[in-house]
Amino acid sequence: MNPAWLDSITAWIATHPIAAGALIFLIAFCDALVIVGIVVPALPLLFAAGALVGLGHISGPYALLCAAAGAFIGDALSYWFGRRLGPQRLRGCWPFVRYPQWLDRGETMFRRHGVKSILIARFVGAVRPFVPAIAGMLHMPIRRYALPSAFASITWAALFLAPGWVLGASYDAVAAVADRLALALGGLAVAIALAWAGVLYTWRWFAQNADHLLARLLRWTRRHPRLGRYAGALVDPNRPESASLAMLAVCLLAISWICFTLLAILLASGGPLALDHHLHDLMWGLRNPLADRLMAGLASIGDAQVLGAAAAVVMAYLLWRRRWMAAAHWLAALVFGLVLTSLLEAVVDMPRPSTAPAGFGFPSVAVTMTTIVFGFFAVLIARELPGRKRVWPYLLAGVVTAVVAFARLYLGAHWLSDLIGGTLFGLVWLLILGIAYRSHVARSFWMRPLAALFYGSFVIAALWHAPSASERLLALFQPAPPGVQIAVDDWWRDGWEKLPAQRNENDPRRRWPLDIQVAGPLASLQTAMEAAGWRVQPQADWTATISLLDDDVPGVDQAVLPATLDAHAEALLMLHPGPGPDDQYALRLWPAPVALADGTPLWLGTTQTLHLSKPLGAAVLWLPKPHDGHSHAQVGAALAGFETAQAVHPLNGVPVLRVRVAE
């Protein structure tokens, strides 16, 4: 995907490379400034800058120099600021007077590590903007400060630019054949990162503000004795669980409000939101055979066979250990979660996506039950963990739920609203149940065996269930057959001109010309081409894709990665030795977007000359060369025994070969 605004930015940068360097300098400079650096997202901005370096829009040494200079000068200004003000005046400045812990963390690191802290702090976002100011505040000699700061700035600039630089350098090559796969995997990574960050920062905020929140709730209960007695039972300061209960109660109120707001918006609009349609179309455009199999497998881990197996193991363990209260709440979590979801499906009549068969509705049962099962299990065991480790079960719950939700969104099983609604309703129920459980259970138990059994059984059940379930899911979410028909003679005469002339990709580099159209069964065409020396390559799976990293496999034996046309995977991929040892010809065929009236199958295809390349220095890829007509001529010669015709397509001026294949 290459949106118009991104085209504009890259065009501006290519035209003004000096100004782009100044922008990189400004990013690094602001990130290093005391206070200002707290809000500057340097990592993603420098990652993007590195990608532009890799793509050739900015000089690499120039970008590195600008980033290092910006970081060094920003640190120097922070150093001067701290030295000028001194300890008392610096601590009296806003925001340190309100958040003294910001300086305390940096000062603790500085006093512990001395000069080494200048290098360490450059890579620790929480203290990076403060340590230079603290060095000045404590009057570190400028000669001792400058050299470590310069070294740290250069190292930081190189490491922060490097990932984007490598990605940009390899993007053109990889994107030629695996752009949709890369975008799908990138979207999955973003979903996991958002879930991780959301859970982690929410937990940290509550951990830092639990005492203050608890005190406010206690004051409220004293001012409202009638209503407050119910809340007071949850936040009794004599109970060690009061802070956790207050946390769960506040989350319950906030999520309930968001949940019912979403439901009201959906009911008022009478169907999916505009964002639902946009994301559905975006995900449909990312369909790729490799990503399809992966996402189908990930979507299946939210099935009853997987969650049910893990839940049954937990129930058996709780009953064996005579944890009757925990077992009762665990059973209630599962049963009432299913009942709640069924009631909502009956009440809310949400139109399904066109790609979703019956059984997929609002809210998503898989996402709701994943949220409940993993979320309540986190409530069950987190209280037994020490300190900061309590967040880990919640992080795992967020990640697994995000994976299931993204996979189902990718397949087109649900709208985004279905997935958000399922997550929110699951959270409401597990918070209600969590409050009830924490209010009645004070007895602790050894949770490590239970955690090992739950997570272990979940992984085993997922590995056992996913291979077979993914095939069934993929069969459900195949692209719909074409709804437009055309007579065979009309197609042969001039109807072929109305079919696409090239792949409908946003990036012009991937708009391969569709220079062959075939009417008839592919088996006969395959037989004829095999007689001419061509061979069929089965659709590459993940095993073949991973083997691209194996240098011991000859290039001719390495798989050609699959490509899609309108979310359709290739129906046939045939290869033939090319003019050089690192070249080969390829023919790719996909189902056409229209059907012939007599039922004869119609196919669109492209002919390519592929060249063996190592864009990453490790992986081997067969990448298409610019269309030169050589592979087209080879295919035409192999199909000379069939009825053929050739003419130039009026839309792009590329000769198109039409072939009629008999049974």
N, C-alpha and C positions, 0 to 999 in steps of 0.2 A: 504494500500500500504506500502511495506517495502523494499525499494530499496537496492541493494547490498552495496552501500557505507554506508547506515545507519546500515546495519548488521555489517559491518567492524568496524564502530565507537563503536557501543554498545559492540561488542566482545572485542575490545581493552580496553574499560572502565571496563568491567567485569574482565579482566585480570590484569589491573593496576588501582585499585580503589584509591590508594594513589596519583598517578600522576593525576587522574581526579580531586581530591580535590585541588591539586596545580593549576590546570587549572582554577577552580572556584575562587580560591584566586586571581589569576592573572587578571581575568575578573573584579572582584570587585575592585581590587587595581588600575587598569588602569582607570576604570570609575570614581574613586575618585580623580585622579590626575588633578591638574589645567592644562588647555589647552588640555591635552590628553583625558580627559573625554568627551570632546565635540564630538569626533568621535567614541567613543566606544558604540556599541548598547547593553548595559547591559541587558535591559529588555528581548529581545528575547533570548539572550544567557543564562540568568539565568532561564528563563521559560523552555528552553530545559534541563538545568541541573536539575531543579525540576522534570521534567518528567522522567528523568533517575533515580532519587531518588525513585519516585513512582513505577517505574518498578522493583526496587530492585537491580539496578546495582551499586548504590552508597549508603553508609550509610547516613541517613537523618541528624542526629546530626553532623556528620563529615562535610557534605556539608554546613550546617548552620554555623558551626564554621569557616570554611574556607572563606565563603562569608563575614561574619561579620568581621573577622580579616583583610581580604583584604581591605574592605571599611574603617575600622578604621585606618589602617596603611597608606593607600593612603591619607585620610583626614589629618592625622598627618604630612605627608610629604608636603602636600599643605600648611598647617599651618606654618610649618617651613620655607618654601619657601617665603611666604608672610612676615613673621616676619624678615627674613634675608634681604630681599630687601628693605622693607619699601614702603611707598606710591609713592614716586617720581620714584624710580628705577623700581618698578613693573609696573607702568603705562607707563614707557618708553620702556618696553620689547615688542617684537612682540609676539602675534598679538594685544596686548592691545593698542599699539600706533595707530594701524589702526582701531580697533574696540573698542573704549573706552566704548561703551554702555554695553559691557559684564560685565565689572567691575562696571559700574554705577548701573545696575540693582541689582547686589548682594550687593553693598554697601548701596543702598537705603533700601533693605530688612533688612540688618544687623542693620542699625541705627534705623529702625522702631521697630524691634522685639527683638533686643539684643540676649541673649542666646537662646531664642526660635527659632531664625532664623537658628541655626545649625540643629535643628530637622526638621524644615519646608523645608529647602533647600535640605535635603537628598532625598525628594520625588518630587522635582521640577527640572526636567531635565535641564531647561534653566540656572539655577544658581547653581546646585549641585557642579560642579567642582571649583566654584569661592569663595563661602562663607567661607570655611576653610582658603583659602589664604587671604581673606579680614580680617578675625578674627586675623590672625597673623600680617597682615599689620597694623592694628589698635591697635596692642599690647594688645589683650585680654589676661589676665593671663592664663597660661597653666592649672592651677587647675580648673578654671571656664570653660575652653574649653573641657577638657578631658572627664568628666563624661557625659555631654550631647552628645558628639560625640560618645562615646561607646554605649549609649542607642539607639541613632539614627541608628548606624550601625547594631546593632542586630535586631532592628525592621524592618529596610529596607531589610535585608537579608531574614528574615522570610516572609515578605509580597511578595517579588519578587520571592522567591522559591515556595511559597504556591500554586499558580494556576497550575503550571506544576506538582507539587507534587501530588495534588489531581487528575489531569487528568491522570498521569501515574499510580496512584494506582487503578484507575477505568478502565483503558484502556483495560486490558486483558478481563475483564468481559463484558464490553460494546461492544468491538470489535467483540466478538464471534457472535453477532447477529445484530449489528447495525453499523459495520465499514464503509460500503459504505455511509450510511446516514450521519454519523459523518463527513466523508471526504467531502461529497457534501455540507453540511452546513458550514464546515470550508472553503471550496473554495469560497462559497458565501460571507462569512464574510471577507475573504481576498480581494475579488473584491470590496466590499463596502469600506473597509479600504483604499485601494489604490486610489479609486476615491475620497474619503474624503480628504486624505492627498495631492493628486495631486492638487485638487482645492484650498485647504486651503493654502498650501505653495506657490503655484503660486500667489495667491492673496496677501499674505504677502510680497512676494518679490517685486511685483509691487508697493504695498503700500509704501514700504521702499525706492524704487528707482524711484518712479514716477517723482519727481522733477528733479533728475539728468537726467533721460531719456528725460524729456520735454526740458531741457536746451540743450541737445545734438541735439535733433531734430530741435530746433530753430536755433542753429548754422549751421546746415546742410542746412536749408532753406535759410539762408543768403548767404551761399557760392554758392548755386545753385538756383538763382532767378527764372529761367524758370520752373524747376521742383518743386522747393520749394514752389511756390505759392499755389500749390494744397495741399501739406502737411501743409503749414502754416495756411490754413483755418481750419485745424483740431486742431492745437496746439496753437491757439491764446492765449497768456497769460492773456488777459483781460477777457477770458471766464472761468467761474468756472468749466466747463466740459472738459477743455483741458486735464487734467491729465487722465481722464477716456477715452477720445478719443484716446490719445496716447497709452494707455494700450491696447485698442481694436485693434488699427492699428498694433502694434507690434505682438500681438497674431495672427492676421490675416496673417501676413507675415510668421511667424514661422509655423503655422498650414498648410497654403497653400503649403509651401515647403515640409513638411512631407507628406501631402496628395498626392501630385503629385509624390513624390518619391515612395510611396507605390504603386501607380497605375502603375508607370513605371516598378517596380520590378515584379508585377503580370503579366503585359503584356509580359515582357521579358521572364519570366519563363513559360508562357503559361498555368498557372493553379495555384492551391493552393501550398503554400510553405510547406517544410518539417515540419515546426512547426505546420502548420494547421493540418496535418495528425496526428502528435503525440498527440496534444491536443484533437482532435476528438476521437482517440482511448482511451485516458485517461478518458474522460468524459463518453464514452460508457461503460467503465469498472466500473463506479460509479453508474450505473442505479440501483435504488431501488424503490419499490412501494411507500413508504412514500415520498421519495425525488421527485419521478416522479410527484405526485399530486401537491406538493408544487411548483415545478419549472414550471409546466404547468400553474398554476394559476398566478405566477409571470410573465411568458412570455406573458400572455394575457393582462397585463395592458398596453402594447404597442400597442394594437389593435386600430383600428379607432373608435370603439364604445366608448372606454374610453377616448382617447385623444380628439376625436371629441366633446364629451359632454363637457369636460372642456374648450376646445377652443371656443365652441359656447357660453358658459356662459360669457367668457371674452369679446367676440365680442358684445354680447347683452349689457353688462354693459358699454363698451366704447361708443357704439352708444347712449345709454340712457343718458350718461353724456356729449354727444357732443364732445368727444375727437376724432375728425375726423382724425387727423394725426396718432395718436396711432392706431386707428382702421384700417387705410389703411396699416400701416406697419405690423400689426398683420395678416391681410388677406394675404399680400404678403408673410409673413413667411410661412404660411400654403400652399398656392397654389404653389408658386415657389419651396418650399421644395419637394412637391410631383412630380412636373414636373422634377426637377433636378434628383430625384431618378429614375424616369422612363427613362430619357435619359441615365443615367449611366448603367442601366440594359440592355438597348438596345445596348449600345456601347461596354461594357465589357462582353465578353462571358466567364464567370467563371463557370467551372463544379461544380455542386452541390455535397454535401456529399451524399454518398450512402443511408443515412438514411433520407434525406430530399426530400419530394414530390415536385411536380411542384408548383411554386409560391414563393419559397425561393431561393433568388439569391444574387448577389453582386450589390450594398451594401444592407444591411438589411434595409428594409423600416421601420420596427417598431423601430429600434434603431435610424435611421436617424431622423424620425419624433419626437421621444421622446426627442432627443437632441435639435431639433429646438423648439419644443413647450415649454419645460421647460427652455431651455436656453434663448430664446427670452423673455419669461415671466420674467426671472430674470433680463434681461436688462431693461425691462419695469418698474419694481418696485424698483430695487436696488437703483436707483438714489434718490428715495424718503426716503430711510432709513438713519439713522444717523450713521456715523463713521463705527466701526467694524461690525455692524449688516448688512452692505451691502453684506457681503460674504454669508449670510445664504441662499438666493435664489439660488445662484450658487452651494452651497454645496448640496442642495436638488436636483438640476438638475443633478449633477454628480452622486449622489447616485441612483436616479431612473433609469438613463441611464445604470449604471453599473449593477443594478439588472435585468433589461430587457435583457441586453446583455449576462450576465452569464447564465440566465435561458434558453435562446435560444441556447447557446453553449452547455449546459448540454443535452438538448433534441436532439442535432444533427441537428438542423435546418440550421445552418450556419457554415462556417469556421470562425476561428478567424479573418482572413483577411476581411471577410464580415462585421464583427462587428466593427473592427477598422476603416475600410473604411467608414462605415455608420456614425460612430461618427465624424470622421474628416470632411467629406463632410457636415454634419449637422453643425459643428462648423464654417466652412468657410462661409456658408450662413448666419448663425445668426450673425457672426461678421460683415459681409458686411452690413447686415440690421441694426445691432446695431449702427454702425458708422453713417449710414444714418439717423437713428432715433435721435441719440444724437446730430447730427449736426443741426437738424431742429427744435427740440423741446426744449424750455427753460421753458415752463410753467409747474409747478408741480401740482400734485393733490393728494388727500387723497387715499393712496393705500391700507390701511388695509381692507376695505370692499372687494376690488377687490381680494386681496390675499386670504381672507377667502372663497370667492366664488370659486376661481380657485382650490385651494387645496381641499376644501370641496367637490366640485362636482367631482373632480378626484377620491377621496377616495370612494365616494358613487357609482360612475359609475364602479370603479374597483371591489368593493364588489358585485355589482349586476351582472357584466359580467363574473367574473372569474370562478364561479362554473360550469356554462354551457360550457364556452369556454375551460376550462381545459380538460373536457371529450373529446371534439372534437380534441384538440391538441394531447392528449394521443393516440387516435385512429389513428392519422396520423403517429405517431412515434413509433409504435410497432415494435419489432424486426422482421426481414424478416423470412419467413418460410424456413425450411432447404431445401437446393438445392440438397443434396445427398440422393439417394434412395437405399433401400436394400430389397431383397425378404424376405417374411415372414419366409420361411423355412431356408433360409441362416442365418437370425438373430437368429432363435431358435437353430440352430446347433452350429455355432461358430462365427456368426457375432456380437453377444453381447459382445465378448471379445474386439472388436475394439472400442466400446463406452467408454467414459471416466470412469475411475475407481474412481475419486474423483473430488471435486470442484476445479476449476482452480484458486485458490487464491495464491497470493504471500506469504502470511503468512501461514506457515505450520499448525498453530493452527486452521485455518479455512478451511483446506482442508478435509471437511467431506467426508467419503467414500460413494460412490453411490452404495448401496448394494441391490437395487431392480430395476428391469426393467419390465414395464407393457405394453402389447399390447392390446388395446381395449378401449372401452368407460369407463370413470371414474365413470359414474353413477352406473353401475353394481357393480364395486369395492366398491364404497361408501356404497351401500345398504348392501353388505355382511359384511363389517366392522362394520357398525352400528348395525347389528344383533349380532355382537360379543362384543358389549359394547363400541365401539369407537364413537367419536362425531366429527363433522366437525366444525372447527373454521373459520369463514369468515375472509378474509384478513384484518388485523388490519389497521385501519385508524388513523388519527391524534387524534381523540377523545379518542380512545382506548389507544393510546400511552401516551397521557397526563394523563389518569386515572391511569397509573402505579405509579404516585406520591401519589395516594390516599391510605392511610393506612387503611381506613375503608373497602375497597373492599377485600374480601377473596382472598388469593393467587390463589386458583383454578379457580376463575372467572377472573383473570387478563389475558390479551391477550398475546399470544406468538408472538413476532415481526416477520415480514416476512423476507425471505431471497431470494436471486436471484441465478440463474445459467445462465451464458452467457447472462446477461441483461434481462432474462425472469423471471417474477414474478412466485411465486408458483401457480400451477393450482389447487392444493388440499393440505390442511393441516388438518390432523386428529390426535386426541389426545385420550389417554386412561389413566386411573389412574395407577400410578406406584407402586413400592414396598413400598414406604414410603409416609407419608402425604405431604411431600414437593417434591415429584417426580411425573413425568408422562411420558408416552411413547408418541412419536411423529412420524408421517409419513409425509414426505414432498415429493411432486411429481412436476416435471417440464417437459415441452416439451423436447423431445430428440433432439440432433443436427442432426439426420438423420430421414428420413421418410420411412415408409414401402411402398413397391411398390403397394400394393392393396388398399391403402388409409386408412388402419387401423391406428389410432393414436398410437404413441409410446411415452412412458414416462420414465424418469429417476427419481430415488428417493433415499432418505436416511432415515434410521430409527435411532431414537435418544432416549436416556433417558435424560430428562430435569430435572434440579434441581432449586428450587426456591431460589433466591439469592437477596441480597441488596447491590450491589457493591458500591453505593454512600451513603449508610446510609438512603436514602429517597426513591429512586425509586426501584420498585420490577421488577425483570427480571427473565424469565425462560431461563436458560443457559444450553447448552448441556454438558453432561459429556463425557469423553473419550469413544470411541466405545467399548462396551463390549459384544455385541451380544444378550443381553436380549430383547431389543425392536425388533430386527430382528426376534427373535423366536416368539414373540407375533404377529407380522404382518403375519408371515408364517402360524401360527395356524388359524388366522382369514380368510385367503385366501385358506384354504385347500380344499374348494369346487371347485376351479378352477383348470385348468391344470397348474401345476407348475414344475419347475426343478431348481436345485441349483448346483452351481459349484464355485470353487475358481477362482477369477479374476487373470489372470497371472501378472498383473502389480503391485498389492499391496497385494495379498494373502488374501483378504477379501472375504468371501462367498457372492455370488450374487444370489438373488432369481429372477427367471424369471416367469412371470405370463401371461397366455393368458386368457383374459376376454371376455366372449361371450356377445352378445347384450342382 
